[in-house]
Amino acid sequence: MAAQLIVLIAQYGLLLVFVAVVVEQAGVPLPAYPVLVLAGALAASGKISWMGVVLVATAGALLADLAWYWAGHRYGTRMMRTLCRISLSPDSCVHRSELHFERWRGRSLLVAKFVPGLSMVAPPLMGALGLRLRRFVLLDAAGALLWVVTAVILGYVFAPEVNTLLRVLARTGRLALGVVLVALALYMLARWWRRWRVHVALRMPRITVAELSGALGKVPAPLLIDVRSSTSRLLEPRGIAGARVADVQHIDRAVAGVQPDRELVIYCNCPNEATSAHAAKLLQARGYRNARPLLGGLSAWIAAGNATVGLSHDAGGEVPHRAGVPG
């Protein structure tokens, strides 16, 4: 198996490297980094051109990322939510990417490929947020080049060790393949288990859009709290009138002076209402037993045709009460 892989890479090396990188960057959970390291080891023995590997792999990564960038630019928040639904970590993938963006902006592309989960999410996020194409290409190409070069250098420097490992794999044959497949299966199982535990931890009663719409006509009406990140509010610059904008880490500030028996409805715009459910848990632990997440979040509210109001990019405090913009 290992010998055949070496022959294939030596004969069709650049094509295989290109395909491996494009497939991984397209979202298929097949790591291309080991292929790049192996290509670097083969380059050390003259079986393949290291410059060709770097150029082809960087081009493949940039090509795939441009496709994601266009999808994010074209479909915006819908694209991001779809990515989260198919991700192995749907409750944190976009939120983590948003935090990186808030800190580094477009420069996060320089390290995106080294951060698990961020590599695939960052390009469509940049497209959805309107990062200029020229700047995206520059930063993404630089990040891809850095990612490829580190792998090739590792293979080049540790070529003897890589060759030893390949010889061991060649002797073990099917056993080695079985070990790799079992390891991949265990990795997928561990990620699924973590995802299931998060869902269980955030399991609680939700309030539906219809229930909230009816409750807003009561006196007193539920207190609404918008816990989306600032980047998420850039992606969807609308909110529900009267909602208080809050950071989950400082959720106490949103309920300062509010009676513990007041009904609270928290909303976000992430899969499974993960952020709002987490905020509701925190509020319940502080004595606000009537805190509930909005089922489906802001997307469900808008999809139901309910009124929204526009937010400024630096929205904070409270979403203004004014004539709603139809969802």
C-alpha positions as CSV (number, residue, x, y, z in Angstrom):
1,M,0.0,0.0,0.0
2,A,2.7,2.5,1.0
3,A,4.9,1.5,-1.9
4,Q,2.0,2.0,-4.3
5,L,1.3,5.4,-2.8
6,I,4.9,6.4,-3.3
7,V,4.8,5.3,-6.9
8,L,1.5,7.2,-7.5
9,I,2.8,10.4,-6.0
10,A,6.1,10.1,-7.9
11,Q,4.2,9.5,-11.1
12,Y,1.2,11.7,-10.7
13,G,2.4,13.7,-7.7
14,L,1.3,17.2,-8.6
15,L,-2.1,16.0,-9.7
16,L,-2.6,14.0,-6.5
17,V,-1.5,16.9,-4.3
18,F,-3.8,19.2,-6.1
19,V,-6.8,16.9,-5.8
20,A,-6.1,16.1,-2.1
21,V,-6.0,19.8,-1.2
22,V,-9.1,20.7,-3.2
23,V,-11.1,17.8,-1.7
24,E,-10.2,18.8,1.8
25,Q,-10.8,22.5,1.3
26,A,-14.2,21.6,-0.2
27,G,-15.2,20.1,3.1
28,V,-14.5,16.4,2.8
29,P,-13.0,15.1,6.0
30,L,-9.9,13.7,4.3
31,P,-6.8,15.5,5.6
32,A,-4.4,16.7,2.9
33,Y,-1.6,17.7,5.3
34,P,-0.2,14.2,5.5
35,V,-0.1,14.1,1.7
36,L,1.8,17.4,1.6
37,V,4.3,16.1,4.3
38,L,4.8,12.9,2.2
39,A,5.3,15.0,-0.9
40,G,7.9,17.1,1.0
41,A,9.7,13.9,2.0
42,L,9.7,12.7,-1.7
43,A,11.0,16.1,-2.8
44,A,14.0,15.6,-0.5
45,S,15.0,12.5,-2.4
46,G,14.4,14.2,-5.8
47,K,11.3,12.1,-6.7
48,I,9.1,15.2,-7.1
49,S,9.6,19.0,-7.4
50,W,9.1,20.8,-4.1
51,M,8.4,24.1,-5.9
52,G,5.8,22.3,-8.0
53,V,4.1,20.9,-4.8
54,V,4.0,24.4,-3.2
55,L,2.6,26.1,-6.3
56,V,0.0,23.4,-7.1
57,A,-1.2,23.0,-3.5
58,T,-1.5,26.7,-2.9
59,A,-3.4,27.1,-6.2
60,G,-5.8,24.2,-5.2
61,A,-6.5,25.7,-1.8
62,L,-7.1,29.2,-3.3
63,L,-9.4,27.8,-5.9
64,A,-11.6,25.9,-3.4
65,D,-11.6,28.9,-1.1
66,L,-12.7,31.2,-3.9
67,A,-15.7,29.0,-4.5
68,W,-16.6,29.2,-0.8
69,Y,-16.1,33.0,-0.8
70,W,-18.5,33.3,-3.8
71,A,-21.1,31.1,-2.0
72,G,-20.8,33.2,1.1
73,H,-21.0,36.4,-0.9
74,R,-24.1,35.1,-2.8
75,Y,-26.0,33.4,-0.1
76,G,-24.8,35.1,3.1
77,T,-26.3,33.8,6.4
78,R,-28.0,30.9,4.6
79,M,-24.6,29.6,3.5
80,M,-23.2,29.9,7.0
81,R,-26.1,28.1,8.6
82,T,-25.9,25.3,6.1
83,L,-22.2,24.9,6.8
84,C,-22.9,24.6,10.5
85,R,-25.5,22.0,10.0
86,I,-23.1,19.7,8.1
87,S,-20.2,20.5,10.4
88,L,-18.9,18.0,13.0
89,S,-19.1,20.9,15.5
90,P,-22.2,22.8,14.3
91,D,-22.8,24.6,17.6
92,S,-19.4,26.3,17.6
93,C,-18.0,26.5,14.1
94,V,-19.4,29.8,13.0
95,H,-19.2,31.3,16.5
96,R,-15.5,30.5,16.7
97,S,-15.0,31.9,13.2
98,E,-16.8,35.1,14.2
99,L,-14.6,35.5,17.3
100,H,-11.5,35.2,15.1
101,F,-12.9,37.7,12.6
102,E,-13.8,40.2,15.4
103,R,-10.2,40.1,16.6
104,W,-8.2,39.8,13.4
105,R,-10.7,40.7,10.6
106,G,-9.5,39.6,7.2
107,R,-6.0,38.8,8.6
108,S,-7.6,35.7,10.2
109,L,-7.2,34.1,6.8
110,L,-3.5,34.0,7.4
111,V,-3.9,31.3,10.1
112,A,-7.3,29.9,9.2
113,K,-5.9,26.7,7.8
114,F,-4.1,25.9,11.0
115,V,-7.3,26.1,13.2
116,P,-9.6,23.1,13.1
117,G,-13.1,24.1,11.8
118,L,-12.0,27.6,10.7
119,S,-10.4,26.6,7.4
120,M,-13.7,25.9,5.7
121,V,-15.8,28.5,7.5
122,A,-13.5,31.5,7.1
123,P,-13.8,32.0,3.3
124,P,-17.6,32.0,3.1
125,L,-17.7,34.2,6.2
126,M,-15.4,36.7,4.5
127,G,-17.6,36.6,1.4
128,A,-20.8,37.1,3.4
129,L,-19.2,40.1,5.3
130,G,-18.2,41.7,2.1
131,L,-14.4,41.5,2.3
132,R,-13.1,42.9,-1.1
133,L,-12.2,40.1,-3.5
134,R,-8.7,41.5,-4.1
135,R,-7.9,41.6,-0.4
136,F,-9.4,38.2,0.1
137,V,-7.2,36.7,-2.7
138,L,-4.1,38.3,-1.2
139,L,-4.7,37.2,2.3
140,D,-6.0,33.7,1.5
141,A,-3.2,33.0,-0.9
142,A,-0.7,34.1,1.8
143,G,-2.3,31.9,4.4
144,A,-2.5,28.9,2.0
145,L,1.2,29.4,1.0
146,L,2.2,29.4,4.7
147,W,0.1,26.2,5.4
148,V,1.6,24.4,2.4
149,V,5.2,25.5,3.0
150,T,5.2,24.3,6.6
151,A,4.0,20.8,5.6
152,V,6.6,20.5,2.8
153,I,9.3,21.7,5.1
154,L,8.3,19.2,7.7
155,G,8.4,16.4,5.1
156,Y,11.7,17.7,3.8
157,V,13.4,17.9,7.2
158,F,12.0,14.6,8.5
159,A,12.4,12.7,5.2
160,P,14.3,9.8,6.8
161,E,11.7,9.3,9.5
162,V,8.9,9.5,6.9
163,N,10.6,6.9,4.8
164,T,11.0,4.6,7.8
165,L,7.3,5.0,8.6
166,L,6.5,4.2,5.0
167,R,8.6,1.0,5.1
168,V,6.8,-0.1,8.3
169,L,3.4,0.6,6.6
170,A,4.6,-1.4,3.6
171,R,5.4,-4.4,5.7
172,T,2.2,-4.3,7.7
173,G,0.0,-3.8,4.6
174,R,-3.7,-4.3,5.4
175,L,-3.1,-4.1,9.1
176,A,-1.9,-0.5,8.7
177,L,-4.9,0.4,6.6
178,G,-7.2,-1.1,9.2
179,V,-5.5,0.9,11.9
180,V,-5.9,4.1,9.9
181,L,-9.6,3.4,9.3
182,V,-10.3,2.6,12.9
183,A,-8.5,5.8,14.0
184,L,-10.6,7.8,11.6
185,A,-13.8,6.1,12.8
186,L,-12.9,6.8,16.5
187,Y,-12.2,10.4,15.6
188,M,-15.6,10.8,14.0
189,L,-17.3,9.0,16.9
190,A,-15.6,11.3,19.4
191,R,-16.8,14.4,17.6
192,W,-20.3,13.0,17.4
193,W,-20.2,12.2,21.1
194,R,-19.1,15.8,21.9
195,R,-21.9,17.1,19.7
196,W,-24.5,14.9,21.4
197,R,-23.3,16.0,24.9
198,V,-23.6,19.7,23.9
199,H,-27.2,19.1,22.7
200,V,-28.0,17.3,26.0
201,A,-26.4,20.1,28.1
202,L,-28.5,22.7,26.3
203,R,-31.8,20.8,26.3
204,M,-34.5,23.0,27.8
205,P,-38.0,24.3,26.9
206,R,-38.0,26.8,24.0
207,I,-40.6,29.4,23.1
208,T,-41.9,29.3,19.6
209,V,-42.2,32.3,17.3
210,A,-46.0,32.1,17.4
211,E,-46.0,32.1,21.2
212,L,-43.6,35.0,21.4
213,S,-45.6,37.0,18.9
214,G,-48.7,36.6,21.1
215,A,-46.8,37.3,24.4
216,L,-45.5,40.6,23.1
217,G,-49.0,42.0,23.3
218,K,-49.3,41.3,27.0
219,V,-48.4,43.6,29.9
220,P,-45.7,43.2,30.9
221,A,-44.3,41.8,27.7
222,P,-41.3,39.4,27.8
223,L,-37.9,41.0,27.9
224,L,-36.0,40.2,24.7
225,I,-32.3,39.7,24.7
226,D,-30.2,39.5,21.5
227,V,-27.0,37.5,22.2
228,R,-25.7,37.4,18.7
229,S,-22.0,38.4,18.2
230,S,-21.2,41.7,16.6
231,T,-20.1,39.8,13.5
232,S,-23.4,37.9,13.4
233,R,-25.3,41.2,13.5
234,L,-23.2,42.4,10.6
235,L,-24.3,39.3,8.7
236,E,-27.9,40.0,9.6
237,P,-28.3,43.7,10.5
238,R,-31.9,43.3,11.8
239,G,-33.3,42.5,15.1
240,I,-36.6,42.3,17.1
241,A,-37.7,45.7,18.3
242,G,-37.0,46.4,22.0
243,A,-34.5,43.6,22.4
244,R,-31.5,44.3,24.6
245,V,-28.2,43.5,22.9
246,A,-25.9,41.6,25.2
247,D,-22.7,39.6,25.3
248,V,-23.1,36.1,26.7
249,Q,-20.0,36.6,28.8
250,H,-21.6,39.6,30.5
251,I,-25.2,38.5,30.4
252,D,-25.8,40.0,33.9
253,R,-25.6,43.5,32.4
254,A,-28.7,42.8,30.2
255,V,-30.9,42.0,33.2
256,A,-29.6,44.7,35.6
257,G,-32.6,45.9,37.5
258,V,-34.9,43.2,36.1
259,Q,-37.1,41.3,38.5
260,P,-36.2,37.6,38.8
261,D,-39.8,36.5,37.9
262,R,-39.8,38.5,34.6
263,E,-40.2,36.4,31.5
264,L,-37.0,36.5,29.4
265,V,-36.7,35.4,25.8
266,I,-33.2,35.1,24.4
267,Y,-32.4,34.8,20.7
268,C,-29.4,34.2,18.5
269,N,-29.0,33.0,14.9
270,C,-27.0,29.8,15.3
271,P,-27.9,26.2,14.8
272,N,-29.9,24.6,17.6
273,E,-30.1,28.0,19.4
274,A,-26.8,27.0,21.0
275,T,-25.7,30.5,22.1
276,S,-29.2,31.6,23.4
277,A,-29.7,28.3,25.2
278,H,-26.3,28.8,26.9
279,A,-27.3,32.3,27.9
280,A,-30.6,31.0,29.2
281,K,-28.8,28.4,31.3
282,L,-26.7,31.1,32.8
283,L,-29.7,33.3,33.6
284,Q,-31.6,30.4,35.2
285,A,-28.6,29.7,37.4
286,R,-28.8,33.3,38.6
287,G,-32.5,33.0,39.6
288,Y,-34.3,33.9,36.3
289,R,-36.3,30.7,36.1
290,N,-38.5,32.1,33.2
291,A,-35.6,32.5,30.8
292,R,-36.1,30.6,27.5
293,P,-34.4,30.6,24.1
294,L,-36.4,31.4,21.0
295,L,-36.9,28.3,18.9
296,G,-35.3,28.8,15.5
297,G,-33.8,32.1,16.6
298,L,-34.0,35.3,14.6
299,S,-34.2,33.4,11.3
300,A,-37.4,31.7,12.3
301,W,-38.8,35.1,13.4
302,I,-38.0,36.6,10.0
303,A,-39.2,33.6,8.1
304,A,-42.6,33.8,9.8
305,G,-43.0,37.4,8.4
306,N,-42.7,39.2,11.7
307,A,-41.5,42.8,11.8
308,T,-37.8,43.6,12.4
309,V,-35.8,46.8,12.9
310,G,-32.4,47.7,11.4
311,L,-29.3,47.8,13.6
312,S,-26.3,50.0,13.3
313,H,-23.0,48.1,12.9
314,D,-22.0,49.1,16.4
315,A,-25.4,48.2,17.9
316,G,-25.4,48.0,21.6
317,G,-27.7,48.6,24.5
318,E,-31.2,48.2,23.1
319,V,-32.7,47.6,19.7
320,P,-34.7,50.7,18.9
321,H,-38.5,50.7,18.9
322,R,-39.5,52.0,15.5
323,A,-41.4,51.0,12.4
324,G,-40.4,47.5,11.5
325,V,-39.0,46.4,8.2
326,P,-40.9,43.4,6.9
327,G,-38.9,40.2,7.3
